[in-house]
Amino acid sequence: MSNQAVSSPSKPSVKPAQKPPMTTKRLRAVAPVVWELLRPRKKLIALGFFLMAINRVSGLVLPYSTRYLRSC
C-alpha cells in the first residue's frame, strides 16, 4: 500500500501556502529574536564549535601519519 493520499472527487485539493523567501528585510526582523535565544548559550556554542574543529583536525592525523610511516 502506498503512502500517497487518495484524492476524493467531491473535495478539491488544497495546496498548503508556501513560505515567502528569506529576504534581508525578513532576516533583520528575525535577527533580534535569534540573538536573544543564542546569547545565554554563547559559551556552550563556542565550545561546540571548538570541539568540531578538533574533530576535523584529528580526522587528518591518520592519513598523514600513514604517509609518514610509509616513507620511513
Sequence and secondary structure as in RCSB ss.txt:
>XXXX:A:sequence
MSNQAVSSPSKPSVKPAQKPPMTTKRLRAVAPVVWELLRPRKKLIALGFFLMAINRVSGLVLPYSTRYLRSC
>XXXX:A:secstr
  SS    TTS            HHHHHHHHHHHHHHHGGGHHHHHHHHHHHHHHHHHTTHHHHHHHHHHH 
